Amino acid sequence: MDHQQDLAAQLLEFERQKELTDNAVALGSQLSVERVHDIKSRSSQATAEEAAMLEQFMQSQGSNN
């Protein structure tokens, strides 16, 4: 599994565990909800900067990933 698929899977699991929506993740990561949805659904790849923003947000929320 490549990094983009890992990130999408991490987002799906993170949202499930924390009971968050794409809107909440977008607000916390400072990305648009459309970008979060596209990354999570694997319809487009996250840039390195977007991936870092999402990973930082998940870590700040106590993600176990």
C-alpha positions in Angstrom: 0.0 0.0 0.0 1.5 3.4 -1.0 1.5 6.5 1.2 -1.6 8.0 -0.5 -3.6 4.9 0.2 -2.2 4.8 3.7 -3.3 8.4 4.3 -6.8 7.7 2.9 -7.1 4.6 5.1 -5.8 6.6 8.1 -8.4 9.3 7.5 -11.2 6.8 7.3 -10.2 5.1 10.5 -9.5 8.4 12.3 -12.9 9.8 11.4 -14.6 6.5 12.5 -12.7 6.4 15.8 -13.2 10.0 16.7 -16.7 10.2 15.2 -15.7 13.2 13.0 -17.0 14.3 9.7 -15.1 15.6 6.7 -16.1 19.1 7.8 -14.5 18.7 11.2 -11.3 17.3 9.7 -11.2 20.1 7.2 -11.6 22.7 9.9 -9.0 21.2 12.1 -6.5 20.6 9.3 -7.2 24.0 7.5 -8.0 22.2 4.2 -11.2 22.6 2.3 -13.8 19.9 2.9 -13.7 19.1 -0.8 -9.9 18.3 -0.6 -10.4 16.2 2.5 -13.2 14.2 0.7 -11.1 13.8 -2.5 -8.1 12.6 -0.6 -10.1 10.2 1.6 -12.0 8.8 -1.4 -8.7 8.5 -3.3 -10.1 10.5 -6.3 -7.0 12.7 -6.0 -3.7 12.6 -4.2 -2.7 14.8 -1.4 0.3 17.1 -1.9 3.1 16.7 0.6 2.0 19.8 2.4 -1.7 18.6 2.6 -0.5 15.2 3.9 1.6 16.9 6.5 -1.4 19.1 7.6 -3.7 16.1 7.9 -1.1 14.1 9.8 -0.4 16.9 12.2 -4.2 17.4 12.8 -4.7 13.6 13.5 -1.7 13.6 15.9 -3.0 16.7 17.7 -6.3 14.8 18.3 -4.5 11.8 19.8 -4.7 9.5 16.8 -3.2 6.1 17.3 -2.1 5.9 13.7 
